[in-house]
């Protein structure tokens, strides 16, 4: 999944956003290779990867929720490999593909559940 918006995202913007305590996110690394992490319990978990652009490879509904949250804070869209869009509408994390929509669940509940990986 990639974070997209009309104007290119600058590393400085990502730094500013993650420096805010309200974001609940932290940025690790350099402008060339970094990652956005979120805490759950005592552990930090990678939410997104920065390599001149921001993208993620979620393994849980928690990670999708964190990515959708991050994209929203940046005024961007979260787009999947097949062009589907992910976002938060009325507190619900959802995937929209054409006329179809799939709800992952309530944002606050997904965040509270933590990064339990999807079953294979």
DSSP file (Angstrom, degrees, kcal/mol; ACC not computed):
  #  RESIDUE AA STRUCTURE BP1 BP2  ACC     N-H-->O    O-->H-N    N-H-->O    O-->H-N    TCO  KAPPA ALPHA  PHI   PSI    X-CA   Y-CA   Z-CA
    1    1 A X              0   0    0      0, 0.0    55,-2.8     0, 0.0     2,-0.4   0.000 360.0 360.0 360.0 143.6    0.0    0.0    0.0
    2    2 A X  E     -AB  55  79A   0     77,-2.8    77,-2.7    53,-0.2     2,-0.6  -0.936 360.0-127.8-126.4 148.8    1.2    3.5   -0.8
    3    3 A X  E     - B   0  78A   0     51,-2.6    51,-0.5    -2,-0.4     2,-0.4  -0.839  37.1-178.6 -93.1 121.8    0.4    6.9    0.6
    4    4 A X  E     + B   0  77A   0     73,-3.1    73,-3.7    -2,-0.6     2,-0.3  -0.929  12.9 159.9-125.6 145.0   -0.4    9.2   -2.2
    5    5 A X        -     0   0    0     -2,-0.4    71,-0.1    71,-0.2     4,-0.1  -0.970  48.8-104.9-153.5 167.0   -1.4   12.9   -2.5
    6    6 A X  S    S+     0   0    0     -2,-0.3     2,-0.4     2,-0.1    -1,-0.1   0.927 107.1  50.6 -61.6 -47.7   -1.4   15.6   -5.1
    7    7 A X  S    S-     0   0    0      1,-0.1    -2,-0.0    -3,-0.1     0, 0.0  -0.750 103.4-100.1 -92.4 140.2    1.6   17.4   -3.8
    8    8 A X        -     0   0    0     -2,-0.4     2,-0.5     1,-0.1    -1,-0.1  -0.232  35.6-117.8 -57.6 142.6    4.8   15.3   -3.2
    9    9 A X        -     0   0    0     -6,-0.1     2,-0.3    43,-0.1    -1,-0.1  -0.706  27.2-150.1 -84.0 128.0    5.4   14.4    0.4
   10   10 A X    >>  -     0   0    0     -2,-0.5     4,-1.7     1,-0.1     3,-0.6  -0.745  20.0-126.5 -98.0 147.0    8.6   15.7    1.8
   11   11 A X  H 3> S+     0   0    0     -2,-0.3     4,-2.6     1,-0.2     5,-0.2   0.853 111.3  60.8 -57.5 -36.0   10.6   14.0    4.6
   12   12 A X  H 3> S+     0   0    0      1,-0.2     4,-2.4     2,-0.2    -1,-0.2   0.872 102.7  50.7 -61.5 -37.3   10.5   17.2    6.5
   13   13 A X  H <> S+     0   0    0     -3,-0.6     4,-2.5     2,-0.2    -1,-0.2   0.903 110.6  48.8 -66.0 -40.9    6.6   17.1    6.6
   14   14 A X  H  X S+     0   0    0     -4,-1.7     4,-2.4     2,-0.2    -2,-0.2   0.896 111.0  50.9 -64.6 -40.7    6.8   13.5    7.9
   15   15 A X  H  X S+     0   0    0     -4,-2.6     4,-1.4     2,-0.2    -2,-0.2   0.921 111.0  48.2 -61.5 -45.5    9.3   14.6   10.5
   16   16 A X  H  X S+     0   0    0     -4,-2.4     4,-0.7     2,-0.2    -2,-0.2   0.916 112.5  48.4 -63.5 -44.3    7.0   17.4   11.7
   17   17 A X  H >< S+     0   0    0     -4,-2.5     3,-1.1     1,-0.2     6,-0.3   0.940 113.4  45.5 -62.7 -48.2    4.0   15.2   11.8
   18   18 A X  H 3< S+     0   0    0     -4,-2.4    -1,-0.2     1,-0.3    -2,-0.2   0.702 103.0  65.2 -73.2 -18.3    5.6   12.4   13.8
   19   19 A X  H 3< S+     0   0    0     -4,-1.4     2,-0.4    -5,-0.2    -1,-0.3   0.708  82.5  95.4 -73.4 -19.5    7.3   14.9   16.2
   20   20 A X  S XX S-     0   0    0     -3,-1.1     3,-1.2    -4,-0.7     4,-0.6  -0.586  73.7-144.2 -74.4 127.6    3.8   15.8   17.4
   21   21 A X  G >4 S+     0   0    0     -2,-0.4     3,-0.7     1,-0.3    -1,-0.2   0.806  97.4  64.5 -61.2 -30.0    2.8   13.9   20.5
   22   22 A X  G 34 S+     0   0    0      1,-0.2    -1,-0.3     2,-0.1    -4,-0.1   0.761  90.3  65.6 -66.6 -24.9   -0.8   13.7   19.3
   23   23 A X  G <4 S-     0   0    0     -3,-1.2    -1,-0.2    -6,-0.3    -2,-0.2   0.838  88.1-147.7 -68.9 -30.9    0.2   11.6   16.3
   24   24 A X    <<  +     0   0    0     -3,-0.7    15,-0.6    -4,-0.6     2,-0.3   0.658  62.4 108.5  71.6  14.1    1.3    8.6   18.4
   25   25 A X  E     -C   38   0A   0     -5,-0.5     2,-0.3    -8,-0.2    -1,-0.3  -0.824  52.5-157.3-122.1 158.6    3.9    7.9   15.8
   26   26 A X  E     -C   37   0A   0     11,-2.3    11,-3.0    -2,-0.3     2,-0.5  -0.979  11.9-137.7-135.0 150.5    7.7    8.1   15.6
   27   27 A X  E     -C   36   0A   0     -2,-0.3     2,-0.3     9,-0.2     9,-0.2  -0.933  21.1-174.7-110.4 127.8   10.0    8.4   12.7
   28   28 A X  E     +C   35   0A   0      7,-2.9     7,-2.5    -2,-0.5     2,-0.3  -0.912  45.0  21.3-119.3 147.3   13.3    6.4   12.7
   29   29 A X  E    S-C   34   0A   0     -2,-0.3     5,-0.3     5,-0.2     2,-0.2  -0.713  86.5 -55.4 106.4-152.2   16.1    6.5   10.2
   30   30 A X        -     0   0    0      3,-2.0     3,-0.1    -2,-0.3    20,-0.1  -0.724  50.6 -93.4-127.3 171.5   17.2    9.1    7.6
   31   31 A X  S    S+     0   0    0     -2,-0.2    21,-0.4     1,-0.2     3,-0.2   0.726 126.8  48.3 -60.7 -19.5   15.7   11.0    4.7
   32   32 A X  S    S+     0   0    0      1,-0.3     2,-0.3    19,-0.1    -1,-0.2   0.830 129.6   9.4 -87.9 -35.1   17.1    8.2    2.5
   33   33 A X  S    S+     0   0    0     18,-0.1    -3,-2.0    -3,-0.1    -1,-0.3  -0.838  82.0 137.2-152.2 105.7   15.8    5.2    4.5
   34   34 A X  E     -CD  29  50A   0     16,-2.2    16,-2.8    -2,-0.3     2,-0.3  -0.805  31.3-144.2-139.2 179.7   13.4    5.5    7.4
   35   35 A X  E     -CD  28  49A   0     -7,-2.5    -7,-2.9    14,-0.3     2,-0.5  -0.993  14.1-132.7-149.7 148.0   10.3    4.0    8.9
   36   36 A X  E     -CD  27  48A   0     12,-2.5    11,-3.5    -2,-0.3    12,-1.6  -0.879  31.6-169.5 -98.7 129.9    7.3    5.2   10.8
   37   37 A X  E     -CD  26  46A   0    -11,-3.0   -11,-2.3    -2,-0.5     2,-0.4  -0.880  12.8-161.5-122.9 153.6    6.6    3.3   14.0
   38   38 A X  E     -CD  25  45A   0      7,-2.4     7,-2.7    -2,-0.3     2,-0.3  -0.973  20.4-124.9-129.8 146.7    3.8    3.1   16.4
   39   39 A X  E     + D   0  44A   0    -15,-0.6     2,-0.3    -2,-0.4     5,-0.2  -0.667  23.5 177.4 -90.6 144.5    3.8    1.7   20.0
   40   40 A X  E >   - D   0  43A   0      3,-2.6     3,-1.7    -2,-0.3     2,-0.3  -0.902  69.7 -37.4-141.8 117.5    1.5   -1.0   21.3
   41   41 A X  T 3  S-     0   0    0     -2,-0.3    73,-0.0     1,-0.2    -2,-0.0  -0.540 124.6 -26.5  66.5-131.0    2.2   -2.0   24.8
   42   42 A X  T 3  S+     0   0    0     -2,-0.3     2,-0.3    -3,-0.1    -1,-0.2   0.391 122.7  83.9 -94.6   2.0    5.9   -2.0   25.4
   43   43 A X  E <   -D   40   0A   0     -3,-1.7    -3,-2.6     2,-0.0     2,-0.4  -0.767  66.0-138.6-112.9 152.2    6.8   -2.6   21.7
   44   44 A X  E     -D   39   0A   0     -2,-0.3     2,-0.4    -5,-0.2    -5,-0.2  -0.868  21.0-165.5-102.4 141.6    7.3   -0.5   18.7
   45   45 A X  E     -D   38   0A   0     -7,-2.7    -7,-2.4    -2,-0.4     2,-0.3  -0.987  25.0-111.6-130.4 137.3    5.9   -1.8   15.4
   46   46 A X  E     +D   37   0A   0     -2,-0.4    -9,-0.3    -9,-0.2     3,-0.1  -0.498  34.4 171.6 -68.4 128.9    6.7   -0.5   11.8
   47   47 A X  E     +     0   0A   0    -11,-3.5     2,-0.3     1,-0.4   -10,-0.2   0.759  65.0   4.2-102.7 -42.1    3.7    1.1   10.3
   48   48 A X  E     -D   36   0A   0    -12,-1.6   -12,-2.5     8,-0.1     2,-0.4  -0.968  61.7-134.2-147.1 158.2    5.2    2.6    7.1
   49   49 A X  E     -DE  35  55A   0      6,-3.8     6,-2.3    -2,-0.3     2,-0.5  -0.931  13.9-150.4-116.7 137.6    8.5    2.6    5.2
   50   50 A X  E     +DE  34  54A   0    -16,-2.8   -16,-2.2    -2,-0.4     4,-0.2  -0.949  33.0 148.1-111.6 120.9   10.1    5.8    3.8
   51   51 A X  S    S-     0   0    0      2,-2.3   -18,-0.1    -2,-0.5   -19,-0.1  -0.424  95.2 -54.3-141.5  60.0   12.3    5.5    0.7
   52   52 A X  S    S+     0   0    0    -21,-0.4     2,-0.3     1,-0.1   -43,-0.1   0.275 138.0  45.1  81.1 -12.3   11.6    8.8   -1.0
   53   53 A X  S    S-     0   0    0     -4,-0.1    -2,-2.3   -45,-0.1     2,-0.5  -0.942  90.3-111.3-150.5 164.9    7.9    7.9   -0.8
   54   54 A X  E     + E   0  50A   0    -51,-0.5   -51,-2.6    -2,-0.3     2,-0.3  -0.885  44.4 149.0-109.7 127.1    5.8    6.4    2.0
   55   55 A X  E     -AE   2  49A   0     -6,-2.3    -6,-3.8    -2,-0.5     2,-0.3  -0.958  23.7-151.7-148.6 166.4    4.4    2.9    1.8
   56   56 A X        -     0   0    0    -55,-2.8     2,-0.3    -2,-0.3    -8,-0.1  -0.960  15.4-153.7-141.3 158.4    3.4    0.0    4.0
   57   57 A X        -     0   0    0     -2,-0.3    -9,-0.1   -10,-0.2     7,-0.1  -0.692  31.5-159.3-128.8  76.4    3.1   -3.7    4.0
   58   58 A X        -     0   0    0     -2,-0.3     3,-0.1     1,-0.1   -11,-0.1  -0.222  22.5-178.8 -66.5 146.1    0.5   -4.4    6.6
   59   59 A X        +     0   0    0      1,-0.1    59,-2.8    58,-0.0     2,-0.3   0.219  69.5  32.4-122.1   9.2    0.2   -7.8    8.3
   60   60 A X  S  > S-     0   0    0     57,-0.2     4,-1.9     1,-0.1     5,-0.1  -0.982  81.7-108.5-157.4 163.2   -2.8   -7.0   10.5
   61   61 A X  H  > S+     0   0    0     55,-0.4     4,-2.7    -2,-0.3     5,-0.2   0.851 119.8  59.9 -63.7 -33.2   -6.0   -4.9   10.7
   62   62 A X  H  > S+     0   0    0     52,-0.4     4,-2.5    54,-0.3    -1,-0.2   0.920 104.8  48.1 -58.4 -44.9   -4.1   -2.8   13.3
   63   63 A X  H  > S+     0   0    0      2,-0.2     4,-2.5     1,-0.2    -1,-0.2   0.889 110.8  50.2 -66.2 -39.5   -1.4   -2.0   10.7
   64   64 A X  H  X S+     0   0    0     -4,-1.9     4,-2.7     2,-0.2    -1,-0.2   0.928 111.6  49.4 -62.4 -44.0   -4.1   -1.1    8.0
   65   65 A X  H  X S+     0   0    0     -4,-2.7     4,-2.4     1,-0.2    -2,-0.2   0.911 111.5  48.4 -61.9 -42.8   -5.8    1.2   10.6
   66   66 A X  H  X S+     0   0    0     -4,-2.5     4,-2.6     2,-0.2    -1,-0.2   0.909 112.7  48.3 -64.5 -42.0   -2.4    2.9   11.5
   67   67 A X  H  X S+     0   0    0     -4,-2.5     4,-2.8     2,-0.2    -2,-0.2   0.916 112.0  48.7 -64.0 -43.2   -1.6    3.4    7.8
   68   68 A X  H  X S+     0   0    0     -4,-2.7     4,-2.3     2,-0.2    20,-0.2   0.907 112.4  49.4 -63.5 -41.0   -5.1    4.9    7.1
   69   69 A X  H  X S+     0   0    0     -4,-2.4     4,-2.3    -5,-0.2    -2,-0.2   0.930 111.8  48.3 -60.2 -47.9   -4.7    7.2   10.1
   70   70 A X  H  X S+     0   0    0     -4,-2.6     4,-1.5     1,-0.2    -2,-0.2   0.924 110.8  50.1 -60.4 -47.4   -1.2    8.3    8.9
   71   71 A X  H  <>S+     0   0    0     -4,-2.8     5,-3.0     1,-0.2     4,-0.3   0.918 110.8  50.4 -58.7 -43.7   -2.4    9.0    5.4
   72   72 A X  H ><5S+     0   0    0     -4,-2.3     3,-1.4     1,-0.2    -1,-0.2   0.902 107.5  52.5 -61.5 -42.1   -5.3   11.0    6.8
   73   73 A X  H 3<5S+     0   0    0     -4,-2.3    -1,-0.2     1,-0.3    -2,-0.2   0.795 110.7  49.0 -64.4 -27.3   -3.0   13.1    9.0
   74   74 A X  T 3<5S-     0   0    0     -4,-1.5    -1,-0.3    -3,-0.3    -2,-0.2   0.417 115.3-115.1 -91.1   1.0   -0.9   13.8    5.9
   75   75 A X  T < 5S+     0   0    0     -3,-1.4    -3,-0.2    -4,-0.3     2,-0.2   0.865  78.3 120.1  67.3  35.3   -3.9   14.8    3.8
   76   76 A X      < -     0   0    0     -5,-3.0     2,-0.3    -6,-0.2   -71,-0.2  -0.624  62.3-113.5-122.9 178.4   -3.2   11.9    1.5
   77   77 A X  E     -B    4   0A   0    -73,-3.7   -73,-3.1    -2,-0.2     2,-0.6  -0.874  17.9-134.8-113.6 150.2   -4.9    8.7    0.3
   78   78 A X  E     -BF   3  86A   0      8,-1.0     8,-2.8    -2,-0.3     2,-0.4  -0.938  29.4-173.0-104.7 120.1   -3.9    5.2    1.1
   79   79 A X  E     -BF   2  85A   0    -77,-2.7   -77,-2.8    -2,-0.6     6,-0.2  -0.939  11.8-142.2-122.5 135.2   -4.0    3.1   -2.1
   80   80 A X    >   -     0   0    0      4,-3.2     3,-1.7    -2,-0.4     6,-0.0  -0.271  36.2 -93.1 -86.7 176.6   -3.5   -0.7   -2.5
   81   81 A X  T 3  S+     0   0    0      1,-0.3    -1,-0.1     2,-0.1    -2,-0.0   0.788 125.3  46.7 -61.2 -30.7   -1.8   -2.6   -5.3
   82   82 A X  T 3  S-     0   0    0      2,-0.0    -1,-0.3     0, 0.0    -3,-0.0   0.230 125.0 -96.8 -99.0  13.9   -5.0   -3.0   -7.3
   83   83 A X  S <  S+     0   0    0     -3,-1.7    -2,-0.1     1,-0.3     2,-0.1   0.434  76.0 144.3  88.7  -0.8   -6.1    0.6   -7.0
   84   84 A X        -     0   0    0     13,-0.1    -4,-3.2    -5,-0.1     2,-0.4  -0.399  43.1-132.8 -69.5 150.8   -8.4    0.1   -4.0
   85   85 A X  E     -FG  79  96A   0     11,-2.8    11,-3.3    -6,-0.2     2,-0.4  -0.838  14.1-159.7-109.5 144.4   -8.5    2.9   -1.5
   86   86 A X  E     +FG  78  95A   0     -8,-2.8    -8,-1.0    -2,-0.4     2,-0.3  -0.948  28.2 133.2-120.5 141.6   -8.3    2.6    2.3
   87   87 A X  E     - G   0  94A   0      7,-2.2     7,-2.8    -2,-0.4     2,-0.5  -0.953  51.3 -93.9-167.0-174.6   -9.5    5.2    4.7
   88   88 A X  E     + G   0  93A   0     -2,-0.3     2,-0.5     5,-0.2     5,-0.2  -0.980  34.6 177.1-121.7 121.3  -11.5    6.1    7.8
   89   89 A X  E >  S- G   0  92A   0      3,-2.7     3,-1.8    -2,-0.5    -2,-0.0  -0.987  73.3 -15.5-128.3 122.7  -15.1    7.2    7.4
   90   90 A X  T 3  S-     0   0    0     -2,-0.5    -1,-0.1     1,-0.3     3,-0.1   0.858 129.4 -52.8  53.6  38.5  -17.2    8.0   10.5
   91   91 A X  T 3  S+     0   0    0      1,-0.2    16,-2.9    15,-0.1     2,-0.5   0.524 115.1 116.8  79.3   5.4  -14.6    6.3   12.7
   92   92 A X  E <   -GH  89 106A   0     -3,-1.8    -3,-2.7    14,-0.2     2,-0.5  -0.920  61.6-137.2-110.7 130.1  -14.7    3.1   10.6
   93   93 A X  E     +GH  88 105A   0     12,-2.8    11,-2.9    -2,-0.5    12,-1.1  -0.732  38.5 170.6 -82.6 127.9  -11.6    1.8    8.7
   94   94 A X  E     -GH  87 103A   0     -7,-2.8    -7,-2.2    -2,-0.5     2,-0.4  -0.949  35.4-138.9-141.0 159.1  -12.7    0.6    5.3
   95   95 A X  E     -GH  86 102A   0      7,-2.8     7,-2.8    -2,-0.3     2,-0.5  -0.971  21.8-164.7-113.9 131.7  -11.5   -0.5    1.9
   96   96 A X  E     +GH  85 101A   0    -11,-3.3   -11,-2.8    -2,-0.4     2,-0.4  -0.976  14.0 171.9-122.2 129.6  -13.3    0.8   -1.1
   97   97 A X  E >   - H   0 100A   0      3,-2.7     3,-1.9    -2,-0.5     2,-0.4  -0.867  66.7 -56.6-137.3 100.1  -13.0   -0.7   -4.6
   98   98 A X  T 3  S-     0   0    0     -2,-0.4    -1,-0.0     1,-0.3     0, 0.0  -0.526 121.7 -15.7  66.2-123.7  -15.4    0.7   -7.1
   99   99 A X  T 3  S+     0   0    0     -2,-0.4     2,-0.3    -3,-0.1    -1,-0.3   0.567 121.4  91.3 -87.3 -10.8  -18.9    0.2   -5.7
  100  100 A X  E <   -H   97   0A   0     -3,-1.9    -3,-2.7     2,-0.0     2,-0.4  -0.641  52.8-173.8 -91.7 142.9  -17.8   -2.3   -3.1
  101  101 A X  E     -H   96   0A   0     -2,-0.3     2,-0.4    -5,-0.2    -5,-0.2  -0.998   8.0-164.4-135.0 140.4  -16.7   -1.4    0.4
  102  102 A X  E     -H   95   0A   0     -7,-2.8    -7,-2.8    -2,-0.4     2,-0.5  -0.992  13.5-145.5-123.4 127.0  -15.3   -3.7    3.1
  103  103 A X  E     -H   94   0A   0     -2,-0.4    -9,-0.3    -9,-0.2     3,-0.1  -0.819  12.1-171.8 -95.5 124.8  -15.3   -2.5    6.7
  104  104 A X  E     -     0   0A   0    -11,-2.9     2,-0.3    -2,-0.5    -1,-0.2   0.831  55.0 -98.9 -77.3 -35.3  -12.3   -3.6    8.8
  105  105 A X  E     -H   93   0A   0    -12,-1.1   -12,-2.8   -44,-0.0    -1,-0.3  -0.854  58.1 -27.1 142.0-176.9  -13.9   -2.2   12.0
  106  106 A X  E  >  -H   92   0A   0     -2,-0.3     4,-2.5   -14,-0.2   -14,-0.2  -0.485  54.1-131.3 -71.1 136.0  -13.9    0.8   14.3
  107  107 A X  H  > S+     0   0    0    -16,-2.9     4,-2.6     1,-0.2     5,-0.2   0.924 105.0  48.5 -53.8 -52.6  -10.6    2.6   14.4
  108  108 A X  H  > S+     0   0    0    -17,-0.3     4,-1.9     1,-0.2    -1,-0.2   0.841 112.4  49.2 -63.5 -32.3  -10.3    2.8   18.1
  109  109 A X  H  > S+     0   0    0     -3,-0.2     4,-1.9     2,-0.2    -1,-0.2   0.900 111.5  48.5 -71.5 -40.4  -11.1   -0.9   18.5
  110  110 A X  H  X S+     0   0    0     -4,-2.5     4,-1.2     2,-0.2    -2,-0.2   0.902 112.2  49.0 -65.4 -40.6   -8.5   -1.9   15.9
  111  111 A X  H  < S+     0   0    0     -4,-2.6     3,-0.3    -5,-0.2    -1,-0.2   0.911 111.5  49.8 -64.6 -41.8   -5.9    0.3   17.5
  112  112 A X  H  < S+     0   0    0     -4,-1.9    -1,-0.2    -5,-0.2    -2,-0.2   0.839 103.6  60.4 -66.4 -33.1   -6.7   -1.3   20.9
  113  113 A X  H  < S-     0   0    0     -4,-1.9    -1,-0.2     1,-0.1    -2,-0.2   0.848  99.0-150.3 -64.4 -33.7   -6.4   -4.8   19.5
  114  114 A X     <  -     0   0    0     -4,-1.2     2,-1.4    -3,-0.3   -52,-0.4  -0.264  36.6 -40.6  88.3-179.0   -2.8   -4.3   18.5
  115  115 A X        +     0   0    0    -53,-0.1     2,-0.4   -54,-0.1    -1,-0.1  -0.222  66.6 161.5 -85.7  47.4   -0.8   -5.8   15.7
  116  116 A X        -     0   0    0     -2,-1.4   -55,-0.4    -3,-0.1   -54,-0.3  -0.550  43.2-118.7 -66.5 124.5   -1.9   -9.5   15.8
  117  117 A X        -     0   0    0     -2,-0.4   -57,-0.2   -57,-0.1    -1,-0.1  -0.290  25.1-102.6 -70.3 149.1   -0.9  -10.9   12.5
  118  118 A X        -     0   0    0    -59,-2.8     2,-0.2     1,-0.1    -1,-0.1  -0.349  40.5-107.3 -63.4 147.3   -3.5  -12.2   10.0
  119  119 A X              0   0    0      1,-0.1    -1,-0.1    -2,-0.0     0, 0.0  -0.538 360.0 360.0 -75.2 145.6   -3.7  -16.0    9.8
  120  120 A X              0   0    0     -2,-0.2    -1,-0.1    -3,-0.1    -2,-0.1   0.480 360.0 360.0 -79.3 360.0   -2.3  -17.5    6.7
